[in-house]
Amino acid sequence: MKVIVTGASKGVGRAVAKSLLDAGAYVAVVARTKVLLDSLIKFYPGQAFAYTYDLSDPDEINICFKKIIENFRGELDVVIHCA
């Protein structure tokens, strides 16, 4: 399964992302704080991918989702918005 989780640097978003990763999903984690995303994805090499964007900016949303879809080779199963 290929999933995007926004707000994944802490709180509910991070917990959801971690649960999905533990279940074997490929997860694109999105948040504004790179260091917090990196502290999560380092435990899931090749399975978790960090994207540092401010999703309150419509232009950044478009750029972010385009990059994720490209990296997932056009496949996406779920988007979980916790930001």
N, C-alpha and C positions, 0 to 999 in steps of 0.2 A: 504494500500500500504506500502511496506517495501523498504526503500531507504537508500543508503549510500551517504553522502555528504562529500567530502574531502575539506580541506582548510576552514573548518567550524568555525574556531575561530574568524574570522573577515572578513570584506569586503563582496564581492559577495557571497562567500561560506556561510557565516553566514546568510546573507539575504535570500538566497535560502533555507537553512535549516529551518529558522524561518517561511517562507511562507508555506513550506510543513507541518511543525508541526501545524501551524494554520489551515491548511486544513484537519488535522486529520491523516496524515501519521505517521508511525513509522519510526524514522530516527536515523541511526547510524552516528554521527558526528565525523569526524576524523581530527586531527591537531596535531601539536607538543606541543601546549601550553595548559596544562590541566586546569589551572585556568580560561582561557577564555572559554573553552568548558563547564566547570562546571557552569559558570555564565549564560550559555544558557539553559542547560538541567534542571536546578533547577526549571524552570517554566513549565516543561513538564514531571512530574514524570510518569514512566511507558511507556512513549511514545518516549523519546529521550534518547540516550545512547552514552556516550563519550568513545572514543578510542584515546589514546595519542600515536601516532607513527610518525616516520619520513619517509614519503613516498618517499624520495629520496634514501632510502636504500631498495634494492630488497628483502632482507631477512625480513625486517619489513613489507613490503607490504604483503608478503605471510602469515606471522603470523597474521597481522591485519585482512585481509579478511577472513581467516579461522575462527577466533574467531567470527567475525560478522555473518558469515553464520551459525555457530553453534548456536549462540544466537537467530538468526531469524529462527531456526529450518529448515534450508535448503531452506527457501523461500526468494527470493530477486527479486524485480521488476525493480529497476532502480539504476544506479550508476551515480552520477554527480560529475565530477572531476574538482574542482576549486583550487586545491593546485598548 
